Amino acid sequence: MATPDMTATGITQATAQTSLKGVPLWGWITRIFKGLGFARGHAARERKISDLMRLSDAELADLGLSRDQIVAYVYRDRLG
């Protein structure tokens, strides 16, 4: 039998409004969707790395890159 402070599902209002470590539930949902966005961005970066790896050393040199700089180049905005 539910106590007066519990919802029909047996979850207290405080639990429904917050999640782990006191972060609001909406905050966790936002983090999840941002994470999915990162995954899409990561896949695009992986494709870019593959595309650059297919180029010859001469073609990379024309772009001002060497093979060992490809990953840093693709992630340059994340690496600072």
Order of alpha helices (4+ residues) and beta strands (2+ residues): alpha-alpha-alpha-alpha-alpha
